[in-house]
Amino acid sequence: MRPVCSYTDFFVLATGQNARQTKAIWDEVHTRLKQEERSLPGSVAGEPEGRWIVADYLDVVFHVFTPEAREYYRLEELWGDVPSVELDAAVV
């Protein structure tokens, strides 16, 4: 993100199948970063609804969407000129 964005280095985008799953994904990411990396977000938005949860870790902004919200906001298209890396689904 750094070449085109002044406030972060990376966007991490994830998708849950529904609001309950996005909340579970967020809970897991938040817990692991807190326990293993001693890292807390500067701000979090969207947690109560669970359609689009965004957490600002300064160098990394983490987004977790429902499929409908991800399709609606289309961040990949908005930031289409930024190189991207696709990763397989994480295994816990």
Secondary structure, DSSP 4 states (H G I P E B T S, - for coil): -TTT-SS-SEEEEEE-SSHHHHHHHHHHHHHHHHHHH----SEEESTTT-SEEEEE-SSEEEEEE-HHHHHHH-HHHHTTTS-----PPP--
